[in-house]
Amino acid sequence: MFPGNAVRLFGAPFRSVLQPCAANARRPYAAVAQALSVLENELDTIRAAGTWKGERVITSKQGPHINVDGSRGGEQHSVWRTA
């Protein structure tokens, strides 16, 4: 028996097991939607508690003075380094 024929012969019973049915195909998406819902609720709780801090993106080279987005119109801010 050729290897290709053996694979087709013995692989046939497993094809239906390996191919996802419609209900199983939707299951990962439902899990993702549920996870996103849980995370959104957690983030809402953090924001309501006042412990959320948004990020500011540095838009210039890093140095003693930087420009950042999301902070008072992108003003220039001084950064002081301690020795």
N, CA, C and O atoms as a Maestro MAE file, in Angstrom:
{
 s_m_m2io_version
 :::
 2.0.0
}

f_m_ct {
 s_m_title
 :::
 protein
 m_atom[332] {
  # First column is atom index #
  i_m_mmod_type
  r_m_x_coord
  r_m_y_coord
  r_m_z_coord
  i_m_residue_number
  s_m_chain_name
  s_m_pdb_residue_name
  s_m_pdb_atom_name
  i_m_atomic_number
  :::
  1 25 0.855 -1.183 0.000 1 A "MET " " N  " 7
  2 3 0.000 0.000 0.000 1 A "MET " " CA " 6
  3 2 0.895 1.239 0.000 1 A "MET " " C  " 6
  4 15 1.875 1.313 0.742 1 A "MET " " O  " 8
  5 25 0.549 2.193 -0.830 2 A "PHE " " N  " 7
  6 3 1.302 3.436 -0.895 2 A "PHE " " CA " 6
  7 2 0.993 4.287 0.333 2 A "PHE " " C  " 6
  8 15 -0.114 4.223 0.868 2 A "PHE " " O  " 8
  9 25 1.970 5.092 0.787 3 A "PRO " " N  " 7
  10 3 1.731 5.927 1.981 3 A "PRO " " CA " 6
  11 2 0.548 6.873 1.816 3 A "PRO " " C  " 6
  12 15 -0.200 7.096 2.768 3 A "PRO " " O  " 8
  13 25 0.370 7.428 0.629 4 A "GLY " " N  " 7
  14 3 -0.752 8.346 0.406 4 A "GLY " " CA " 6
  15 2 -2.096 7.663 0.572 4 A "GLY " " C  " 6
  16 15 -3.031 8.241 1.127 4 A "GLY " " O  " 8
  17 25 -2.192 6.421 0.088 5 A "ASN " " N  " 7
  18 3 -3.438 5.664 0.240 5 A "ASN " " CA " 6
  19 2 -3.696 5.339 1.705 5 A "ASN " " C  " 6
  20 15 -4.839 5.380 2.160 5 A "ASN " " O  " 8
  21 25 -2.641 5.017 2.442 6 A "ALA " " N  " 7
  22 3 -2.799 4.693 3.863 6 A "ALA " " CA " 6
  23 2 -3.309 5.901 4.633 6 A "ALA " " C  " 6
  24 15 -4.171 5.778 5.503 6 A "ALA " " O  " 8
  25 25 -2.774 7.060 4.308 7 A "VAL " " N  " 7
  26 3 -3.222 8.280 4.993 7 A "VAL " " CA " 6
  27 2 -4.692 8.535 4.697 7 A "VAL " " C  " 6
  28 15 -5.458 8.861 5.604 7 A "VAL " " O  " 8
  29 25 -5.096 8.388 3.428 8 A "ARG " " N  " 7
  30 3 -6.502 8.613 3.082 8 A "ARG " " CA " 6
  31 2 -7.406 7.581 3.743 8 A "ARG " " C  " 6
  32 15 -8.494 7.914 4.211 8 A "ARG " " O  " 8
  33 25 -6.959 6.335 3.781 9 A "LEU " " N  " 7
  34 3 -7.771 5.259 4.336 9 A "LEU " " CA " 6
  35 2 -7.943 5.403 5.844 9 A "LEU " " C  " 6
  36 15 -9.056 5.306 6.361 9 A "LEU " " O  " 8
  37 25 -6.839 5.635 6.543 10 A "PHE " " N  " 7
  38 3 -6.913 5.707 8.003 10 A "PHE " " CA " 6
  39 2 -7.277 7.099 8.508 10 A "PHE " " C  " 6
  40 15 -7.721 7.254 9.645 10 A "PHE " " O  " 8
  41 25 -7.092 8.103 7.669 11 A "GLY " " N  " 7
  42 3 -7.402 9.466 8.090 11 A "GLY " " CA " 6
  43 2 -8.868 9.817 7.976 11 A "GLY " " C  " 6
  44 15 -9.326 10.753 8.632 11 A "GLY " " O  " 8
  45 25 -9.621 9.089 7.159 12 A "ALA " " N  " 7
  46 3 -11.033 9.399 6.929 12 A "ALA " " CA " 6
  47 2 -11.867 9.411 8.201 12 A "ALA " " C  " 6
  48 15 -12.668 10.330 8.370 12 A "ALA " " O  " 8
  49 25 -11.728 8.433 9.117 13 A "PRO " " N  " 7
  50 3 -12.563 8.471 10.324 13 A "PRO " " CA " 6
  51 2 -12.286 9.677 11.222 13 A "PRO " " C  " 6
  52 15 -13.147 10.087 12.001 13 A "PRO " " O  " 8
  53 25 -11.092 10.237 11.112 14 A "PHE " " N  " 7
  54 3 -10.719 11.338 11.998 14 A "PHE " " CA " 6
  55 2 -11.073 12.701 11.422 14 A "PHE " " C  " 6
  56 15 -11.064 13.699 12.143 14 A "PHE " " O  " 8
  57 25 -11.387 12.755 10.123 15 A "ARG " " N  " 7
  58 3 -11.684 14.041 9.506 15 A "ARG " " CA " 6
  59 2 -12.852 14.748 10.168 15 A "ARG " " C  " 6
  60 15 -12.797 15.956 10.398 15 A "ARG " " O  " 8
  61 25 -13.899 14.015 10.472 16 A "SER " " N  " 7
  62 3 -15.076 14.648 11.078 16 A "SER " " CA " 6
  63 2 -14.771 15.140 12.486 16 A "SER " " C  " 6
  64 15 -15.367 16.112 12.948 16 A "SER " " O  " 8
  65 25 -13.851 14.478 13.166 17 A "VAL " " N  " 7
  66 3 -13.478 14.905 14.521 17 A "VAL " " CA " 6
  67 2 -12.634 16.164 14.464 17 A "VAL " " C  " 6
  68 15 -12.783 17.058 15.298 17 A "VAL " " O  " 8
  69 25 -11.746 16.236 13.479 18 A "LEU " " N  " 7
  70 3 -10.824 17.359 13.388 18 A "LEU " " CA " 6
  71 2 -11.458 18.606 12.797 18 A "LEU " " C  " 6
  72 15 -10.991 19.714 13.064 18 A "LEU " " O  " 8
  73 25 -12.507 18.456 12.000 19 A "GLN " " N  " 7
  74 3 -13.156 19.619 11.416 19 A "GLN " " CA " 6
  75 2 -14.144 20.194 12.419 19 A "GLN " " C  " 6
  76 15 -15.012 19.475 12.914 19 A "GLN " " O  " 8
  77 25 -14.023 21.483 12.722 20 A "PRO " " N  " 7
  78 3 -14.929 22.068 13.708 20 A "PRO " " CA " 6
  79 2 -16.342 22.193 13.160 20 A "PRO " " C  " 6
  80 15 -16.539 22.523 11.990 20 A "PRO " " O  " 8
  81 25 -17.307 21.932 14.002 21 A "CYS " " N  " 7
  82 3 -18.695 22.162 13.602 21 A "CYS " " CA " 6
  83 2 -19.006 23.642 13.817 21 A "CYS " " C  " 6
  84 15 -18.185 24.367 14.381 21 A "CYS " " O  " 8
  85 25 -20.151 24.089 13.387 22 A "ALA " " N  " 7
  86 3 -20.502 25.505 13.461 22 A "ALA " " CA " 6
  87 2 -20.517 26.006 14.899 22 A "ALA " " C  " 6
  88 15 -20.079 27.127 15.158 22 A "ALA " " O  " 8
  89 25 -21.011 25.201 15.845 23 A "ALA " " N  " 7
  90 3 -21.074 25.639 17.244 23 A "ALA " " CA " 6
  91 2 -19.676 25.794 17.822 23 A "ALA " " C  " 6
  92 15 -19.409 26.751 18.548 23 A "ALA " " O  " 8
  93 25 -18.779 24.861 17.509 24 A "ASN " " N  " 7
  94 3 -17.412 24.950 18.013 24 A "ASN " " CA " 6
  95 2 -16.648 26.095 17.373 24 A "ASN " " C  " 6
  96 15 -15.769 26.675 18.011 24 A "ASN " " O  " 8
  97 25 -16.958 26.436 16.133 25 A "ALA " " N  " 7
  98 3 -16.271 27.525 15.450 25 A "ALA " " CA " 6
  99 2 -16.591 28.863 16.105 25 A "ALA " " C  " 6
  100 15 -15.756 29.768 16.092 25 A "ALA " " O  " 8
  101 25 -17.781 29.004 16.676 26 A "ARG " " N  " 7
  102 3 -18.167 30.263 17.321 26 A "ARG " " CA " 6
  103 2 -17.661 30.361 18.749 26 A "ARG " " C  " 6
  104 15 -17.600 31.459 19.303 26 A "ARG " " O  " 8
  105 25 -17.302 29.255 19.350 27 A "ARG " " N  " 7
  106 3 -16.918 29.232 20.757 27 A "ARG " " CA " 6
  107 2 -15.730 30.144 21.071 27 A "ARG " " C  " 6
  108 15 -15.790 30.873 22.061 27 A "ARG " " O  " 8
  109 25 -14.641 30.141 20.266 28 A "PRO " " N  " 7
  110 3 -13.528 31.040 20.584 28 A "PRO " " CA " 6
  111 2 -13.934 32.506 20.544 28 A "PRO " " C  " 6
  112 15 -13.464 33.303 21.356 28 A "PRO " " O  " 8
  113 25 -14.808 32.869 19.597 29 A "TYR " " N  " 7
  114 3 -15.241 34.256 19.499 29 A "TYR " " CA " 6
  115 2 -16.080 34.647 20.710 29 A "TYR " " C  " 6
  116 15 -15.983 35.775 21.193 29 A "TYR " " O  " 8
  117 25 -16.889 33.739 21.197 30 A "ALA " " N  " 7
  118 3 -17.684 34.012 22.391 30 A "ALA " " CA " 6
  119 2 -16.770 34.183 23.593 30 A "ALA " " C  " 6
  120 15 -17.022 35.033 24.448 30 A "ALA " " O  " 8
  121 25 -15.712 33.384 23.666 31 A "ALA " " N  " 7
  122 3 -14.764 33.503 24.773 31 A "ALA " " CA " 6
  123 2 -14.036 34.837 24.720 31 A "ALA " " C  " 6
  124 15 -13.807 35.459 25.757 31 A "ALA " " O  " 8
  125 25 -13.674 35.278 23.532 32 A "VAL " " N  " 7
  126 3 -13.002 36.571 23.382 32 A "VAL " " CA " 6
  127 2 -13.944 37.692 23.780 32 A "VAL " " C  " 6
  128 15 -13.536 38.619 24.481 32 A "VAL " " O  " 8
  129 25 -15.190 37.627 23.349 33 A "ALA " " N  " 7
  130 3 -16.168 38.653 23.706 33 A "ALA " " CA " 6
  131 2 -16.383 38.697 25.212 33 A "ALA " " C  " 6
  132 15 -16.506 39.776 25.793 33 A "ALA " " O  " 8
  133 25 -16.428 37.532 25.846 34 A "GLN " " N  " 7
  134 3 -16.609 37.484 27.295 34 A "GLN " " CA " 6
  135 2 -15.386 38.059 28.003 34 A "GLN " " C  " 6
  136 15 -15.527 38.796 28.979 34 A "GLN " " O  " 8
  137 25 -14.191 37.732 27.523 35 A "ALA " " N  " 7
  138 3 -12.969 38.263 28.128 35 A "ALA " " CA " 6
  139 2 -12.911 39.779 27.986 35 A "ALA " " C  " 6
  140 15 -12.537 40.475 28.931 35 A "ALA " " O  " 8
  141 25 -13.277 40.298 26.813 36 A "LEU " " N  " 7
  142 3 -13.292 41.747 26.619 36 A "LEU " " CA " 6
  143 2 -14.286 42.422 27.549 36 A "LEU " " C  " 6
  144 15 -14.012 43.504 28.068 36 A "LEU " " O  " 8
  145 25 -15.422 41.802 27.764 37 A "SER " " N  " 7
  146 3 -16.421 42.350 28.672 37 A "SER " " CA " 6
  147 2 -15.882 42.421 30.096 37 A "SER " " C  " 6
  148 15 -16.063 43.424 30.787 37 A "SER " " O  " 8
  149 25 -15.222 41.358 30.528 38 A "VAL " " N  " 7
  150 3 -14.641 41.344 31.877 38 A "VAL " " CA " 6
  151 2 -13.577 42.427 32.009 38 A "VAL " " C  " 6
  152 15 -13.538 43.140 33.012 38 A "VAL " " O  " 8
  153 25 -12.711 42.556 30.996 39 A "LEU " " N  " 7
  154 3 -11.657 43.569 31.049 39 A "LEU " " CA " 6
  155 2 -12.226 44.980 31.044 39 A "LEU " " C  " 6
  156 15 -11.738 45.842 31.775 39 A "LEU " " O  " 8
  157 25 -13.247 45.231 30.236 40 A "GLU " " N  " 7
  158 3 -13.873 46.555 30.219 40 A "GLU " " CA " 6
  159 2 -14.475 46.895 31.576 40 A "GLU " " C  " 6
  160 15 -14.358 48.029 32.040 40 A "GLU " " O  " 8
  161 25 -15.116 45.923 32.214 41 A "ASN " " N  " 7
  162 3 -15.677 46.158 33.550 41 A "ASN " " CA " 6
  163 2 -14.577 46.476 34.552 41 A "ASN " " C  " 6
  164 15 -14.742 47.365 35.388 41 A "ASN " " O  " 8
  165 25 -13.456 45.762 34.477 42 A "GLU " " N  " 7
  166 3 -12.335 46.029 35.383 42 A "GLU " " CA " 6
  167 2 -11.771 47.426 35.150 42 A "GLU " " C  " 6
  168 15 -11.476 48.147 36.103 42 A "GLU " " O  " 8
  169 25 -11.622 47.809 33.879 43 A "LEU " " N  " 7
  170 3 -11.111 49.145 33.580 43 A "LEU " " CA " 6
  171 2 -12.077 50.226 34.049 43 A "LEU " " C  " 6
  172 15 -11.642 51.263 34.549 43 A "LEU " " O  " 8
  173 25 -13.374 50.002 33.895 44 A "ASP " " N  " 7
  174 3 -14.361 50.960 34.395 44 A "ASP " " CA " 6
  175 2 -14.255 51.107 35.905 44 A "ASP " " C  " 6
  176 15 -14.379 52.213 36.431 44 A "ASP " " O  " 8
  177 25 -14.027 50.004 36.608 45 A "THR " " N  " 7
  178 3 -13.863 50.041 38.062 45 A "THR " " CA " 6
  179 2 -12.618 50.837 38.440 45 A "THR " " C  " 6
  180 15 -12.649 51.630 39.382 45 A "THR " " O  " 8
  181 25 -11.531 50.630 37.713 46 A "ILE " " N  " 7
  182 3 -10.285 51.358 37.987 46 A "ILE " " CA " 6
  183 2 -10.479 52.844 37.736 46 A "ILE " " C  " 6
  184 15 -10.030 53.672 38.529 46 A "ILE " " O  " 8
  185 25 -11.148 53.192 36.632 47 A "ARG " " N  " 7
  186 3 -11.391 54.610 36.333 47 A "ARG " " CA " 6
  187 2 -12.286 55.245 37.392 47 A "ARG " " C  " 6
  188 15 -12.038 56.372 37.819 47 A "ARG " " O  " 8
  189 25 -13.323 54.528 37.818 48 A "ALA " " N  " 7
  190 3 -14.241 55.053 38.830 48 A "ALA " " CA " 6
  191 2 -13.531 55.263 40.163 48 A "ALA " " C  " 6
  192 15 -13.881 56.171 40.915 48 A "ALA " " O  " 8
  193 25 -12.539 54.432 40.459 49 A "ALA " " N  " 7
  194 3 -11.794 54.566 41.711 49 A "ALA " " CA " 6
  195 2 -10.782 55.706 41.652 49 A "ALA " " C  " 6
  196 15 -10.213 56.084 42.676 49 A "ALA " " O  " 8
  197 25 -10.555 56.258 40.456 50 A "GLY " " N  " 7
  198 3 -9.609 57.359 40.319 50 A "GLY " " CA " 6
  199 2 -8.161 56.904 40.245 50 A "GLY " " C  " 6
  200 15 -7.253 57.715 40.431 50 A "GLY " " O  " 8
  201 25 -7.927 55.642 39.980 51 A "THR " " N  " 7
  202 3 -6.554 55.140 39.924 51 A "THR " " CA " 6
  203 2 -6.062 54.915 38.496 51 A "THR " " C  " 6
  204 15 -4.993 54.339 38.296 51 A "THR " " O  " 8
  205 25 -6.825 55.359 37.506 52 A "TRP " " N  " 7
  206 3 -6.430 55.223 36.105 52 A "TRP " " CA " 6
  207 2 -5.533 56.381 35.720 52 A "TRP " " C  " 6
  208 15 -5.814 57.530 36.061 52 A "TRP " " O  " 8
  209 25 -4.458 56.087 35.014 53 A "LYS " " N  " 7
  210 3 -3.604 57.148 34.489 53 A "LYS " " CA " 6
  211 2 -3.344 56.851 33.024 53 A "LYS " " C  " 6
  212 15 -2.770 55.817 32.681 53 A "LYS " " O  " 8
  213 25 -3.766 57.756 32.169 54 A "GLY " " N  " 7
  214 3 -3.552 57.573 30.738 54 A "GLY " " CA " 6
  215 2 -2.103 57.815 30.365 54 A "GLY " " C  " 6
  216 15 -1.385 58.540 31.054 54 A "GLY " " O  " 8
  217 25 -1.682 57.208 29.280 55 A "GLU " " N  " 7
  218 3 -0.311 57.379 28.822 55 A "GLU " " CA " 6
  219 2 -0.186 58.640 27.991 55 A "GLU " " C  " 6
  220 15 -1.129 59.067 27.325 55 A "GLU " " O  " 8
  221 25 0.990 59.221 28.045 56 A "ARG " " N  " 7
  222 3 1.334 60.332 27.165 56 A "ARG " " CA " 6
  223 2 2.452 59.845 26.255 56 A "ARG " " C  " 6
  224 15 3.405 59.220 26.720 56 A "ARG " " O  " 8
  225 25 2.342 60.125 24.979 57 A "VAL " " N  " 7
  226 3 3.317 59.655 24.006 57 A "VAL " " CA " 6
  227 2 4.361 60.739 23.789 57 A "VAL " " C  " 6
  228 15 4.031 61.886 23.488 57 A "VAL " " O  " 8
  229 25 5.627 60.361 23.947 58 A "ILE " " N  " 7
  230 3 6.725 61.296 23.692 58 A "ILE " " CA " 6
  231 2 6.845 61.457 22.181 58 A "ILE " " C  " 6
  232 15 6.999 60.472 21.459 58 A "ILE " " O  " 8
  233 25 6.774 62.706 21.699 59 A "THR " " N  " 7
  234 3 6.792 62.968 20.257 59 A "THR " " CA " 6
  235 2 8.089 63.610 19.795 59 A "THR " " C  " 6
  236 15 8.203 63.995 18.631 59 A "THR " " O  " 8
  237 25 9.057 63.733 20.674 60 A "SER " " N  " 7
  238 3 10.340 64.320 20.306 60 A "SER " " CA " 6
  239 2 11.458 63.404 20.791 60 A "SER " " C  " 6
  240 15 11.210 62.386 21.438 60 A "SER " " O  " 8
  241 25 12.675 63.777 20.473 61 A "LYS " " N  " 7
  242 3 13.806 63.019 20.983 61 A "LYS " " CA " 6
  243 2 13.820 63.131 22.497 61 A "LYS " " C  " 6
  244 15 13.434 64.160 23.052 61 A "LYS " " O  " 8
  245 25 14.259 62.090 23.157 62 A "GLN " " N  " 7
  246 3 14.349 62.136 24.609 62 A "GLN " " CA " 6
  247 2 15.575 62.948 25.000 62 A "GLN " " C  " 6
  248 15 16.656 62.786 24.435 62 A "GLN " " O  " 8
  249 25 15.387 63.800 25.954 63 A "GLY " " N  " 7
  250 3 16.455 64.659 26.437 63 A "GLY " " CA " 6
  251 2 15.930 65.466 27.603 63 A "GLY " " C  " 6
  252 15 14.924 65.100 28.209 63 A "GLY " " O  " 8
  253 25 16.616 66.588 27.933 64 A "PRO " " N  " 7
  254 3 16.146 67.397 29.067 64 A "PRO " " CA " 6
  255 2 14.800 68.063 28.805 64 A "PRO " " C  " 6
  256 15 14.091 68.402 29.753 64 A "PRO " " O  " 8
  257 25 14.439 68.256 27.553 65 A "HIS " " N  " 7
  258 3 13.134 68.822 27.190 65 A "HIS " " CA " 6
  259 2 12.483 67.877 26.187 65 A "HIS " " C  " 6
  260 15 13.117 67.450 25.222 65 A "HIS " " O  " 8
  261 25 11.228 67.557 26.421 66 A "ILE " " N  " 7
  262 3 10.512 66.645 25.530 66 A "ILE " " CA " 6
  263 2 9.159 67.230 25.171 66 A "ILE " " C  " 6
  264 15 8.619 68.061 25.901 66 A "ILE " " O  " 8
  265 25 8.621 66.799 24.057 67 A "ASN " " N  " 7
  266 3 7.252 67.119 23.663 67 A "ASN " " CA " 6
  267 2 6.426 65.852 23.817 67 A "ASN " " C  " 6
  268 15 6.852 64.764 23.430 67 A "ASN " " O  " 8
  269 25 5.241 66.011 24.388 68 A "VAL " " N  " 7
  270 3 4.374 64.855 24.570 68 A "VAL " " CA " 6
  271 2 2.981 65.164 24.055 68 A "VAL " " C  " 6
  272 15 2.503 66.293 24.163 68 A "VAL " " O  " 8
  273 25 2.330 64.145 23.491 69 A "ASP " " N  " 7
  274 3 0.928 64.253 23.096 69 A "ASP " " CA " 6
  275 2 0.063 63.960 24.309 69 A "ASP " " C  " 6
  276 15 0.456 63.194 25.189 69 A "ASP " " O  " 8
  277 25 -1.089 64.556 24.353 70 A "GLY " " N  " 7
  278 3 -2.040 64.257 25.416 70 A "GLY " " CA " 6
  279 2 -1.781 65.003 26.704 70 A "GLY " " C  " 6
  280 15 -2.259 64.601 27.764 70 A "GLY " " O  " 8
  281 25 -1.030 66.084 26.623 71 A "SER " " N  " 7
  282 3 -0.758 66.850 27.832 71 A "SER " " CA " 6
  283 2 -0.783 68.331 27.504 71 A "SER " " C  " 6
  284 15 0.155 68.851 26.899 71 A "SER " " O  " 8
  285 25 -1.827 69.000 27.889 72 A "ARG " " N  " 7
  286 3 -1.959 70.451 27.744 72 A "ARG " " CA " 6
  287 2 -1.486 70.958 26.386 72 A "ARG " " C  " 6
  288 15 -0.647 71.855 26.299 72 A "ARG " " O  " 8
  289 25 -2.037 70.371 25.337 73 A "GLY " " N  " 7
  290 3 -1.741 70.866 23.997 73 A "GLY " " CA " 6
  291 2 -0.360 70.517 23.484 73 A "GLY " " C  " 6
  292 15 0.123 71.179 22.565 73 A "GLY " " O  " 8
  293 25 0.292 69.517 24.028 74 A "GLY " " N  " 7
  294 3 1.603 69.102 23.537 74 A "GLY " " CA " 6
  295 2 2.704 70.066 23.911 74 A "GLY " " C  " 6
  296 15 3.656 70.249 23.152 74 A "GLY " " O  " 8
  297 25 2.587 70.691 25.081 75 A "GLU " " N  " 7
  298 3 3.616 71.622 25.538 75 A "GLU " " CA " 6
  299 2 4.957 70.922 25.683 75 A "GLU " " C  " 6
  300 15 5.050 69.695 25.696 75 A "GLU " " O  " 8
  301 25 5.987 71.743 25.793 76 A "GLN " " N  " 7
  302 3 7.304 71.203 26.054 76 A "GLN " " CA " 6
  303 2 7.475 71.069 27.565 76 A "GLN " " C  " 6
  304 15 7.147 71.988 28.315 76 A "GLN " " O  " 8
  305 25 7.985 69.931 28.003 77 A "HIS " " N  " 7
  306 3 8.164 69.672 29.422 77 A "HIS " " CA " 6
  307 2 9.625 69.437 29.720 77 A "HIS " " C  " 6
  308 15 10.344 68.853 28.909 77 A "HIS " " O  " 8
  309 25 10.070 69.890 30.884 78 A "SER " " N  " 7
  310 3 11.449 69.659 31.304 78 A "SER " " CA " 6
  311 2 11.525 68.387 32.116 78 A "SER " " C  " 6
  312 15 10.636 68.074 32.908 78 A "SER " " O  " 8
  313 25 12.596 67.669 31.905 79 A "VAL " " N  " 7
  314 3 12.842 66.451 32.664 79 A "VAL " " CA " 6
  315 2 14.148 66.656 33.410 79 A "VAL " " C  " 6
  316 15 15.175 66.961 32.804 79 A "VAL " " O  " 8
  317 25 14.107 66.489 34.720 80 A "TRP " " N  " 7
  318 3 15.305 66.673 35.534 80 A "TRP " " CA " 6
  319 2 15.817 65.322 35.980 80 A "TRP " " C  " 6
  320 15 15.064 64.472 36.457 80 A "TRP " " O  " 8
  321 25 17.103 65.146 35.815 81 A "ARG " " N  " 7
  322 3 17.724 63.901 36.251 81 A "ARG " " CA " 6
  323 2 18.493 64.162 37.529 81 A "ARG " " C  " 6
  324 15 19.180 65.173 37.676 81 A "ARG " " O  " 8
  325 25 18.357 63.218 38.451 82 A "THR " " N  " 7
  326 3 19.127 63.333 39.686 82 A "THR " " CA " 6
  327 2 20.330 62.418 39.589 82 A "THR " " C  " 6
  328 15 20.260 61.336 39.007 82 A "THR " " O  " 8
  329 25 21.418 62.859 40.156 83 A "ALA " " N  " 7
  330 3 22.662 62.072 40.077 83 A "ALA " " CA " 6
  331 2 22.698 60.971 41.098 83 A "ALA " " C  " 6
  332 15 23.671 60.221 41.163 83 A "ALA " " O  " 8
  :::
 }
 m_bond[331] {
  # First column is bond index #
  i_m_from
  i_m_to
  i_m_order
  :::
  1 1 2 1
  2 2 3 1
  3 3 4 2
  4 3 5 1
  5 5 6 1
  6 6 7 1
  7 7 8 2
  8 7 9 1
  9 9 10 1
  10 10 11 1
  11 11 12 2
  12 11 13 1
  13 13 14 1
  14 14 15 1
  15 15 16 2
  16 15 17 1
  17 17 18 1
  18 18 19 1
  19 19 20 2
  20 19 21 1
  21 21 22 1
  22 22 23 1
  23 23 24 2
  24 23 25 1
  25 25 26 1
  26 26 27 1
  27 27 28 2
  28 27 29 1
  29 29 30 1
  30 30 31 1
  31 31 32 2
  32 31 33 1
  33 33 34 1
  34 34 35 1
  35 35 36 2
  36 35 37 1
  37 37 38 1
  38 38 39 1
  39 39 40 2
  40 39 41 1
  41 41 42 1
  42 42 43 1
  43 43 44 2
  44 43 45 1
  45 45 46 1
  46 46 47 1
  47 47 48 2
  48 47 49 1
  49 49 50 1
  50 50 51 1
  51 51 52 2
  52 51 53 1
  53 53 54 1
  54 54 55 1
  55 55 56 2
  56 55 57 1
  57 57 58 1
  58 58 59 1
  59 59 60 2
  60 59 61 1
  61 61 62 1
  62 62 63 1
  63 63 64 2
  64 63 65 1
  65 65 66 1
  66 66 67 1
  67 67 68 2
  68 67 69 1
  69 69 70 1
  70 70 71 1
  71 71 72 2
  72 71 73 1
  73 73 74 1
  74 74 75 1
  75 75 76 2
  76 75 77 1
  77 77 78 1
  78 78 79 1
  79 79 80 2
  80 79 81 1
  81 81 82 1
  82 82 83 1
  83 83 84 2
  84 83 85 1
  85 85 86 1
  86 86 87 1
  87 87 88 2
  88 87 89 1
  89 89 90 1
  90 90 91 1
  91 91 92 2
  92 91 93 1
  93 93 94 1
  94 94 95 1
  95 95 96 2
  96 95 97 1
  97 97 98 1
  98 98 99 1
  99 99 100 2
  100 99 101 1
  101 101 102 1
  102 102 103 1
  103 103 104 2
  104 103 105 1
  105 105 106 1
  106 106 107 1
  107 107 108 2
  108 107 109 1
  109 109 110 1
  110 110 111 1
  111 111 112 2
  112 111 113 1
  113 113 114 1
  114 114 115 1
  115 115 116 2
  116 115 117 1
  117 117 118 1
  118 118 119 1
  119 119 120 2
  120 119 121 1
  121 121 122 1
  122 122 123 1
  123 123 124 2
  124 123 125 1
  125 125 126 1
  126 126 127 1
  127 127 128 2
  128 127 129 1
  129 129 130 1
  130 130 131 1
  131 131 132 2
  132 131 133 1
  133 133 134 1
  134 134 135 1
  135 135 136 2
  136 135 137 1
  137 137 138 1
  138 138 139 1
  139 139 140 2
  140 139 141 1
  141 141 142 1
  142 142 143 1
  143 143 144 2
  144 143 145 1
  145 145 146 1
  146 146 147 1
  147 147 148 2
  148 147 149 1
  149 149 150 1
  150 150 151 1
  151 151 152 2
  152 151 153 1
  153 153 154 1
  154 154 155 1
  155 155 156 2
  156 155 157 1
  157 157 158 1
  158 158 159 1
  159 159 160 2
  160 159 161 1
  161 161 162 1
  162 162 163 1
  163 163 164 2
  164 163 165 1
  165 165 166 1
  166 166 167 1
  167 167 168 2
  168 167 169 1
  169 169 170 1
  170 170 171 1
  171 171 172 2
  172 171 173 1
  173 173 174 1
  174 174 175 1
  175 175 176 2
  176 175 177 1
  177 177 178 1
  178 178 179 1
  179 179 180 2
  180 179 181 1
  181 181 182 1
  182 182 183 1
  183 183 184 2
  184 183 185 1
  185 185 186 1
  186 186 187 1
  187 187 188 2
  188 187 189 1
  189 189 190 1
  190 190 191 1
  191 191 192 2
  192 191 193 1
  193 193 194 1
  194 194 195 1
  195 195 196 2
  196 195 197 1
  197 197 198 1
  198 198 199 1
  199 199 200 2
  200 199 201 1
  201 201 202 1
  202 202 203 1
  203 203 204 2
  204 203 205 1
  205 205 206 1
  206 206 207 1
  207 207 208 2
  208 207 209 1
  209 209 210 1
  210 210 211 1
  211 211 212 2
  212 211 213 1
  213 213 214 1
  214 214 215 1
  215 215 216 2
  216 215 217 1
  217 217 218 1
  218 218 219 1
  219 219 220 2
  220 219 221 1
  221 221 222 1
  222 222 223 1
  223 223 224 2
  224 223 225 1
  225 225 226 1
  226 226 227 1
  227 227 228 2
  228 227 229 1
  229 229 230 1
  230 230 231 1
  231 231 232 2
  232 231 233 1
  233 233 234 1
  234 234 235 1
  235 235 236 2
  236 235 237 1
  237 237 238 1
  238 238 239 1
  239 239 240 2
  240 239 241 1
  241 241 242 1
  242 242 243 1
  243 243 244 2
  244 243 245 1
  245 245 246 1
  246 246 247 1
  247 247 248 2
  248 247 249 1
  249 249 250 1
  250 250 251 1
  251 251 252 2
  252 251 253 1
  253 253 254 1
  254 254 255 1
  255 255 256 2
  256 255 257 1
  257 257 258 1
  258 258 259 1
  259 259 260 2
  260 259 261 1
  261 261 262 1
  262 262 263 1
  263 263 264 2
  264 263 265 1
  265 265 266 1
  266 266 267 1
  267 267 268 2
  268 267 269 1
  269 269 270 1
  270 270 271 1
  271 271 272 2
  272 271 273 1
  273 273 274 1
  274 274 275 1
  275 275 276 2
  276 275 277 1
  277 277 278 1
  278 278 279 1
  279 279 280 2
  280 279 281 1
  281 281 282 1
  282 282 283 1
  283 283 284 2
  284 283 285 1
  285 285 286 1
  286 286 287 1
  287 287 288 2
  288 287 289 1
  289 289 290 1
  290 290 291 1
  291 291 292 2
  292 291 293 1
  293 293 294 1
  294 294 295 1
  295 295 296 2
  296 295 297 1
  297 297 298 1
  298 298 299 1
  299 299 300 2
  300 299 301 1
  301 301 302 1
  302 302 303 1
  303 303 304 2
  304 303 305 1
  305 305 306 1
  306 306 307 1
  307 307 308 2
  308 307 309 1
  309 309 310 1
  310 310 311 1
  311 311 312 2
  312 311 313 1
  313 313 314 1
  314 314 315 1
  315 315 316 2
  316 315 317 1
  317 317 318 1
  318 318 319 1
  319 319 320 2
  320 319 321 1
  321 321 322 1
  322 322 323 1
  323 323 324 2
  324 323 325 1
  325 325 326 1
  326 326 327 1
  327 327 328 2
  328 327 329 1
  329 329 330 1
  330 330 331 1
  331 331 332 2
  :::
 }
}
